[in-house]
C-alpha cells in the first residue's frame, strides 16, 4: 500500500487489517520543540507497520496498557489504522479517536482504547494517534523565546489538526471515505473534539463529532501566563533557567511538570489556550455565535464524573466550596442544599461528600456540556446521552464515574462482562456506528433516540433498561443558568512564581 510518504505494510489479525506506528509528522526536539509539526521525511522501502510506535514523553509508569509505555520518544507523531479485512464495495466511514488523559498522559492505543477493533468490525476505518502532551504540547513560551514560538501553547491541538489533514490525504488508501470522517474522544479527547469544532484551521476536515465527558476547558491568556510562571519556577528548582528551555533534558522538563501536580492533581493544568490564532475565543462563545463547525454532534457525560477523581484524591470534594462561592455567591447555601437533597451515600453515610462530588461533576462536565448542546442545537443536529450504568471491573463507588462508559464503546473491559453488559455494549456500538455512517444514530439499539433541542432536551439514559428522558437534572442545572465562571486547575498550583514567569 502506498501513502504520500511512502509504502506501508500492515498485518491481518482476527478479521481486521491493521497498520501501526505510521509517522504523520517529523521528529519534535530541540529547536523544533513547541513549533508546528512538519511532514515526516519520505521513505522508499515498505514501512513495517506491525508494531505501535513510541509515546510522547510523559510522567507515567506502572500501568498495563495496549502499547509499550516504557518506549517514549520525541519522535512520536505516529498513527494507527484498523479496518475490516474484507474488501468493501465502497469507501467506509472513518472514526478518528482522540485519546484522553488530561492532556498530559496517554497514547493513541492507550488505556481503554486498544486499536479500535470493536468499532472496525462494525464497518468503519478507525484511526488512533499520538499528540504532544503536557509541557511539550501546551506550554506557552512566546513571551520567553519570541514570536517563532507563537503557537507553542496549542502545539498538541495543532498536532491533531495535522493528523486530520493526513486523514484527508491518505485514508482512501486504507478503504476509508475522506468525506465521512467523525472525530470522537473521551475526557481530554472530548474537549479536543469541542476545541477542533471551534478552530477555524480544522474546518472541513471532519463531518461529525462525538464528545464523551468533554465540555469547555481552555486556558485564558492570563491562565497560560500563570502556568508558564509556575512551570519556569519549577524548572529552576531542577537547575535550568528559562533560557535553557530548548536544551534542558526531557527528564528535567518532566520533573518540573510533576512539581506542578501529580496524580489527579495535574488533570486540569495542561490544556489548549485562547491564543488569537488557533483559538480566538472559548468554544462556548464560538458555539453560541454559530461560528463552530456546524456538524452533527453526539455529546454526553457520565452521571457521577467526579467519583473517579474523589476516589483518586480525597480532597477533590473539598474544592466544591470554592466553586460554590465563585459561581453562586450569595446563593451558595441554597445550591448546596439542593445537591444534598439528591446526594447518594457512596463516599460517606450522610451524603455530604457525595453532594460536593456532584457539584464538581456538574461544574466540570455536566452543565458545560448542556450549555454547548443548547448552543449547537440552534445550528446543527444534536443528540445527548447520560451514562448511568455499572461497568464490569469497577468498584461500586465508581459506578457511572469519569470514563466508565468507554469500555462499552471500545470493548475494553477490565474483567469479563456478563450478558447484560455485553448487550448494552452492542447497543452503544450500534448507535455510534449508525452515526458514523449516516450522521444520525437513529434506527439502532432498538430505541428511537430523539434529537436534542432546548425545549425538550431529549437524553438517552444509558443503563439497563435504556430509556429516553426529557431534560434530566433540570432542577439542578437550573441553578447554573446564567452563571459564568472561568474553569481553573481545581487544585491550587504551588506558590513561588510570578504571573509572567520571565
C-alpha positions in Angstrom: 0.0 0.0 0.0 1.2 3.5 -0.9 0.6 6.7 1.1 2.0 10.2 0.4 5.2 9.5 2.5 5.9 6.0 1.0 4.8 2.4 1.0 3.5 0.7 4.2 3.0 -2.9 5.1 0.5 -3.8 7.8 -0.8 -7.1 9.4 -4.1 -9.0 9.5 -5.4 -10.0 12.9 -8.8 -11.5 13.8 -10.7 -10.2 10.9 -9.1 -6.8 10.7 -6.3 -5.2 8.7 -4.1 -3.1 11.0 -1.3 -0.6 10.3 0.6 0.7 13.4 3.2 3.4 14.0 2.9 5.3 10.8 4.5 8.7 11.0 2.2 11.7 10.2 4.8 14.3 11.4 8.5 14.7 11.8 10.6 14.5 15.0 9.9 17.1 17.6 13.1 18.1 19.5 15.5 20.9 20.3 14.8 23.9 18.1 11.7 22.3 16.7 10.1 21.7 20.2 6.8 23.6 20.7 6.6 24.5 17.0 4.0 23.4 14.4 4.8 19.9 13.3 6.4 19.3 9.9 5.7 16.5 7.5 7.7 13.3 8.0 10.7 12.6 5.8 9.5 10.3 3.0 10.7 6.7 2.7 11.1 4.4 -0.3 11.2 0.9 1.2 8.0 -0.5 2.7 7.5 0.6 6.3 6.8 -2.3 8.6 3.7 -1.2 10.4 3.2 -4.2 12.6 4.1 -2.5 15.9 2.8 0.5 17.8 5.1 3.5 17.8 6.5 5.2 20.8 4.5 7.5 23.1 5.4 11.1 23.7 7.4 11.7 26.9 5.0 11.7 29.9 5.2 11.2 33.7 3.5 7.8 33.9 4.8 4.4 34.9 3.4 1.1 36.0 0.1 1.0 34.1 -0.6 -2.1 32.0 -1.5 -0.8 28.6 -2.1 -1.8 25.0 1.2 -0.4 23.8 4.6 -0.2 25.5 4.6 2.7 28.0 8.3 2.4 28.5 9.0 3.3 24.9 8.9 7.1 24.9 10.4 9.5 22.3 10.0 13.0 20.9 9.7 11.2 17.5 6.1 10.1 18.4 3.8 11.8 15.9 2.5 8.4 14.8 -0.9 7.0 14.0 -2.6 3.6 13.7 -5.3 2.4 11.3 -7.7 -0.5 11.8 -10.1 -1.6 9.1 -12.2 -4.6 8.3 -10.1 -7.2 6.5 -12.8 -8.0 3.9 -12.9 -5.8 0.8 -15.7 -3.2 0.8 -17.7 -2.3 -2.3 -17.5 1.4 -1.4 -15.3 3.5 0.8 -16.1 3.1 4.5 -16.8 5.9 7.0 -13.9 6.9 9.2 -13.7 7.3 13.0 -10.7 9.3 14.4 -10.3 8.6 18.1 -8.6 11.3 20.2 -7.3 9.8 23.4 -7.9 11.2 26.9 -5.5 11.6 29.8 -5.8 15.3 30.9 -3.6 16.4 28.0 -0.6 15.1 30.0 -0.6 11.3 29.7 -1.8 8.6 27.2 -1.3 7.5 23.6 -3.4 6.5 20.6 -3.9 2.9 21.6 -3.8 3.7 25.3 -5.7 2.8 28.4 -9.2 1.6 27.5 -8.8 2.2 23.8 -6.9 -0.7 22.2 -6.6 -0.5 18.4 -10.3 0.2 17.7 -11.0 -3.3 16.5 -14.5 -3.5 18.0 -15.7 -0.5 16.0 -13.8 -1.5 12.9 -15.8 -4.7 13.0 -18.9 -2.5 12.8 -17.9 -1.5 9.3 -15.6 1.6 9.6 -12.0 2.6 9.4 -10.6 3.6 12.8 -7.7 5.9 13.3 -5.9 6.4 16.6 -2.8 8.6 17.1 -0.5 10.4 19.5 -0.2 14.2 20.0 2.1 16.2 22.1 1.3 16.3 25.8 1.8 18.3 29.0 4.6 20.8 28.9 5.6 19.7 25.4 2.1 20.3 23.9 0.6 23.1 25.9 3.2 25.4 27.4 3.0 29.0 26.0 6.6 30.2 25.7 6.4 33.0 23.1 6.8 35.6 25.8 10.1 33.9 26.8 11.6 32.8 23.5 9.9 35.1 20.9 7.3 35.1 18.1 8.8 32.0 16.5 7.0 30.1 19.3 3.7 31.9 19.0 1.9 28.6 18.5 3.5 26.8 21.4 0.5 26.9 23.8 -1.5 24.9 21.3 1.1 22.6 19.8 -0.8 19.5 20.9 -4.0 20.7 19.3 -2.2 21.7 16.1 -0.9 18.1 16.0 -4.5 16.9 16.0 -5.3 19.2 13.1 -2.2 17.9 11.2 -3.4 14.4 11.8 -6.8 15.3 10.3 -5.0 16.7 7.2 -3.2 13.4 6.9 -6.5 11.5 7.1 -8.0 13.7 4.3 -4.9 13.0 2.1 -4.4 9.3 2.8 -7.4 7.5 4.3 -8.7 6.4 0.9 -5.6 4.1 0.7 -7.0 2.1 3.7 -10.5 1.9 2.3 -11.8 5.0 4.1 -14.0 7.8 2.9 -12.4 11.2 3.4 -15.9 12.8 3.1 -17.3 10.8 6.1 -14.9 11.5 8.9 -16.1 11.5 12.5 -13.9 12.8 15.3 -14.5 11.3 18.7 -12.9 11.2 22.1 -13.2 11.0 25.9 -12.1 13.4 28.6 -9.3 15.5 27.1 -10.1 13.8 23.8 -13.7 15.0 24.1 -12.5 18.5 25.0 -10.3 18.3 21.9 -13.3 17.5 19.8 -15.1 20.6 21.0 -11.9 22.7 20.5 -11.5 21.4 17.0 -15.1 22.3 16.2 -14.2 25.9 17.3 -10.8 26.0 15.5 -11.0 27.6 12.0 -8.0 25.7 10.8 -9.9 22.4 11.4 -12.9 23.5 9.3 -13.8 20.9 6.6 -11.5 18.2 8.0 -14.3 16.3 9.7 -18.1 15.9 9.2 -19.4 14.6 12.5 -18.3 14.7 16.1 -18.7 12.7 19.4 -17.8 14.2 22.8 -17.7 11.8 25.7 -17.2 13.7 29.0 -15.9 16.9 27.5 -17.1 20.5 27.9 -15.3 23.8 27.5 -11.9 23.9 29.4 -9.4 26.1 27.6 -6.9 28.4 29.2 -7.2 32.1 29.0 -4.1 34.1 28.2 -3.8 35.0 31.9 -4.1 31.4 32.9 -1.5 30.3 30.3 0.9 33.0 31.7 0.4 31.8 35.2 1.0 28.2 34.3 4.2 29.2 32.5 5.4 31.2 35.5 4.8 28.2 37.8 6.5 25.8 35.4 9.6 28.0 35.0 9.9 28.3 38.8 9.7 24.5 38.9 12.3 24.2 36.2 14.7 26.5 38.1 14.3 24.1 41.0 15.5 21.4 38.6 18.6 23.5 37.8 17.6 25.1 34.5 16.6 28.7 33.6 14.1 30.0 31.1 16.8 30.5 28.5 17.6 26.8 28.7 14.1 25.5 27.7 15.3 24.2 24.4 18.4 22.5 25.8 17.0 21.2 29.1 16.9 17.4 29.1 13.5 15.7 28.8 13.8 14.3 32.3 14.2 17.7 33.8 11.2 19.1 31.9 9.0 16.2 33.1 10.3 16.6 36.7 9.3 20.2 36.6 5.9 19.3 35.2 5.4 17.0 38.1 6.2 19.7 40.6 3.1 21.5 39.5 0.9 18.5 40.3 0.8 14.7 40.0 -1.9 12.0 40.2 -5.4 13.5 40.0 -4.0 17.0 40.8 -2.5 17.6 37.4 -5.6 16.7 35.5 -6.7 20.2 34.6 -3.4 22.1 34.4 -2.4 21.4 30.8 -4.9 22.3 28.1 -5.2 24.3 24.8 -5.4 28.1 25.2 -7.1 31.1 23.6 -4.2 32.5 21.6 -5.9 34.5 18.9 -4.6 32.1 16.3 -5.7 28.6 16.7 -8.5 29.5 19.1 -9.8 33.1 19.1 -12.3 32.6 21.9 -13.6 30.0 24.3 -15.5 27.2 22.4 -18.8 28.1 24.1 -18.6 31.6 22.7 -18.0 30.2 19.2 -20.9 27.7 19.6 -23.3 30.4 20.8 -22.3 32.6 17.9 -22.8 29.9 15.3 -19.1 30.1 14.5 -18.2 26.5 15.4 -18.3 23.7 12.7 -21.9 23.0 12.0 -21.7 19.3 12.0 -23.9 16.7 13.7 -22.8 16.1 17.3 -23.3 13.5 20.0 -22.3 14.7 23.4 -22.8 13.4 26.9 -21.4 12.8 30.4 -21.4 10.1 33.0 -23.8 10.5 35.9 -21.1 10.8 38.5 -18.0 12.1 36.7 -16.4 13.4 39.9 -16.5 10.0 41.7 -13.4 9.0 39.7 -11.4 12.0 41.0 -12.7 11.6 44.6 -11.5 8.0 44.6 -8.1 9.1 43.4 -7.7 12.1 45.7 -10.0 12.5 48.7 -9.5 16.3 48.6 -11.5 16.6 45.4 -14.8 17.2 47.1 -13.4 19.9 49.4 -12.9 22.2 46.4 -16.6 22.3 45.8 -16.8 25.1 48.5 -14.7 27.3 46.3 -16.9 26.5 43.3 -20.0 27.4 45.3 -18.5 30.7 46.3 -17.2 31.6 42.9 -20.3 30.5 40.9 -23.2 31.0 43.2 -22.0 33.7 45.6 -24.9 34.6 48.0 -26.8 31.6 46.6 -24.2 29.1 47.6 -26.1 27.7 50.6 -29.2 27.2 48.5 -27.2 25.4 45.8 -25.5 23.1 48.3 -28.8 22.2 49.9 -30.2 21.2 46.5 -27.3 18.9 46.0 -27.6 17.5 49.5 -31.2 16.7 48.8 -30.4 14.3 46.0 -27.0 13.0 47.1 -26.1 9.3 47.2 -24.1 7.9 50.1 -21.2 6.1 48.4 -18.4 8.1 49.9 -20.0 9.0 53.3 -23.1 7.9 55.2 -24.8 11.3 55.2 -24.0 12.1 51.6 -22.1 15.3 52.4 -19.1 14.3 50.4 -21.3 12.9 47.6 -23.1 16.2 47.3 -19.8 18.0 46.7 -18.6 15.4 44.3 -21.7 16.0 42.2 -21.1 19.8 42.3 -17.7 19.1 40.9 -19.2 16.8 38.3 -21.6 19.5 37.1 -19.1 22.3 37.2 -16.5 20.4 35.1 -18.7 18.4 32.8 -22.5 18.3 33.3 -23.6 21.9 32.9 -20.8 23.0 30.4 -21.9 20.1 28.1 -25.5 21.1 28.3 -24.7 24.7 27.5 -22.7 23.6 24.5 -25.6 21.4 23.3 -28.1 24.1 23.8 -26.0 26.4 21.6 -25.1 23.9 18.9 -28.7 22.6 18.6 -29.6 26.0 17.1 -27.3 25.3 14.1 -26.9 21.6 13.6 -28.4 18.2 14.7 -27.5 17.2 18.2 -28.0 14.1 20.4 -27.4 13.9 24.1 -26.7 11.0 26.4 -26.1 10.4 30.1 -24.3 7.2 31.2 -25.7 5.7 34.4 -24.7 2.0 34.2 -22.3 -0.1 36.2 -19.1 -1.1 34.5 -17.6 -4.6 34.9 -14.3 -4.4 36.8 -15.1 -1.1 38.5 -15.8 -0.6 42.2 -19.5 0.3 43.1 -18.1 3.7 44.2 -17.1 4.3 40.6 -20.4 3.5 39.0 -21.0 6.0 36.2 -17.7 7.7 37.1 -15.5 9.5 34.7 -14.5 7.2 31.8 -16.9 4.4 32.9 -18.7 4.5 29.5 -15.6 4.0 27.3 -15.4 0.2 27.8 -18.9 -0.1 26.4 -17.9 1.7 23.2 -14.5 0.1 22.6 -15.0 -3.4 24.3 -12.0 -2.9 26.6 -13.4 -4.1 29.9 -11.2 -4.7 32.9 -12.9 -8.0 33.5 -15.1 -10.3 31.5 -18.5 -8.6 31.1 -21.7 -10.5 31.8 -24.5 -10.9 29.2 -26.3 -7.7 30.3 -23.1 -5.6 29.9 -22.4 -7.3 26.5 -25.9 -6.5 25.3 -25.6 -2.8 26.4 -22.2 -2.6 24.7 -23.6 -3.9 21.5 -26.4 -1.3 21.6 -23.9 1.5 22.3 -21.7 0.5 19.4 -24.7 0.3 17.1 -25.7 3.8 17.9 -22.2 5.1 17.2 -21.8 3.0 14.1 -25.1 4.4 12.7 -23.9 8.0 13.5 -20.5 7.5 11.9 -22.2 6.0 8.8 -25.0 8.5 8.3 -24.7 11.4 10.7 -27.6 10.2 12.9 -27.8 7.4 15.5 -31.5 6.8 14.7 -32.6 3.3 13.9 -30.1 1.5 16.1 -30.3 -0.1 19.5 -34.0 -0.9 19.2 -34.8 2.5 20.6 -35.7 5.8 19.0 -33.1 8.3 20.2 -34.7 11.7 19.6 -32.6 14.6 18.7 -31.9 17.3 21.2 -33.4 20.8 21.4 -33.5 23.5 24.1 -37.2 22.9 24.7 -37.2 19.1 25.4 -33.5 18.3 25.9 -34.2 14.6 25.0 -31.5 12.5 26.6 -30.5 8.8 26.1 -30.1 7.3 29.5 -27.5 4.6 29.0 -28.4 1.9 31.6 -30.4 -1.3 31.8 -33.0 -0.7 30.7 -32.0 2.0 28.2 -34.6 4.8 28.1 -35.2 8.3 26.8 -35.7 11.1 29.4 -36.7 14.7 29.0 -34.2 17.2 30.5 -32.8 15.0 33.3 -31.2 17.0 36.1 -33.3 20.0 35.1 -33.8 21.2 38.7 -30.0 21.1 39.5 -29.0 22.6 36.1 -31.4 25.4 36.6 -29.2 26.6 39.5 -26.3 27.1 37.0 -28.3 29.0 34.3 -27.0 32.5 33.7 -23.8 31.8 35.8 -20.4 32.4 34.3 -17.0 31.3 35.5 -13.6 30.5 34.2 -12.7 26.9 34.9 -9.3 26.7 36.5 -6.9 24.0 37.7 -9.2 22.8 40.6 -6.2 22.2 42.9 -4.0 25.2 43.7 -0.7 25.4 41.8 2.4 25.7 44.0 3.3 29.1 45.2 6.6 30.9 44.4 6.3 32.1 40.8 5.4 35.5 39.4 2.5 35.6 36.9 4.7 36.4 34.0 7.3 33.9 34.9 10.1 35.5 32.9 
